[in-house]
Amino acid sequence: MKKPLLQITNLHVQVEDKEIIKGISLDLQPGRITALMGPNGSGKSTLSYALSGHPRYKITQGSILLDGEDITDLGPDIRSQKGLFLSFQYPQSIPGVSLSNFLRAAYNAVKKEEIRVFDFQKMLREKAEQLDVPADFLKRFVNEGFSGGEKKKVEILQALVLEPKVIIMDETDSGLDVDALKLVAEGARKLLTPNSAILLITHYSHILNYLSPDVVTVLKKGEIVATGGAELAQEIEAKGFDGFGGMEQDKPKSSLISSKEKKKKSLLQVLD
């Protein structure tokens, strides 16, 4: 197996004196999509913000390696320059700033170079065509009046422009209809290369119908409770998250509570 592009080891994250992430370890391999699933309040977005360097999310223990380099204590701007990208669940609008100018400023900041306007516009049009983004769309103010699907498409366009090593997609499917889900999934496939990795964070399996993950990991109450292949997402779709929990990360890759255990549990509840 290749060296992980992102290696998370025994990570603990605290928000306002409360520990949310409780010692998780997770590797993202190049050329692969890892889906991180879990119910609301399980710590998925906390993990994404901690990985991106948000100052409110304090890492109290553990480490984050990006392409072999320790980025645990680096600021969000440096992490971005080194190849980490976070696609927001709720992208903000920026009135008065065109999408084209915004993306050029982001490119210059991340790549640490001043690309000529003509060269950037040519490159941006080529990237936009990959996502079927009309040329006049690039002149609009960032996310101003955009639909949910358009905002998510802009996030993917930004990633295509910046060419990050690791793309974290935090609840990208939130609030999208089927057509928008398909567009986001198609865009995500364009981001994945042999030299990049995607962490797809979601609590629904709907997007996984269009974007098949290589690995599915379940996060519950700040801990990883199960890991498996794409079939694990199908189990979650059929039975929910209730069967997961109370399992250590080094236990066998597991699944839901067996039918025998469920019957035993139900009997005990009746006796109570």
WOCOR-V175624 format. One record per run of one state. SS is the DSSP state (hx for helix, st for strand, lp for the rest). FROM is the first residue (numbers start at 1). TO is the last residue. Records with the same first field share a line. If there is no record, write none. Layout:
# WOCOR-V175624
SS->FROM-TO ; FROM-TO
This chain:
# WOCOR-V175624
lp->1-5 ; 16-17 ; 29-32 ; 38-43 ; 53-57 ; 67-68 ; 71-75 ; 82-83 ; 88-93 ; 112-116 ; 131-134 ; 140-140 ; 143-147 ; 163-165 ; 171-177 ; 192-196 ; 203-205 ; 210-214 ; 221-222 ; 229-229 ; 240-258 ; 272-272
st->6-15 ; 18-28 ; 33-37 ; 58-66 ; 69-70 ; 84-87 ; 94-98 ; 141-142 ; 166-170 ; 197-202 ; 215-220 ; 223-228
hx->44-52 ; 76-81 ; 99-111 ; 117-130 ; 135-139 ; 148-162 ; 178-191 ; 206-209 ; 230-239 ; 259-271
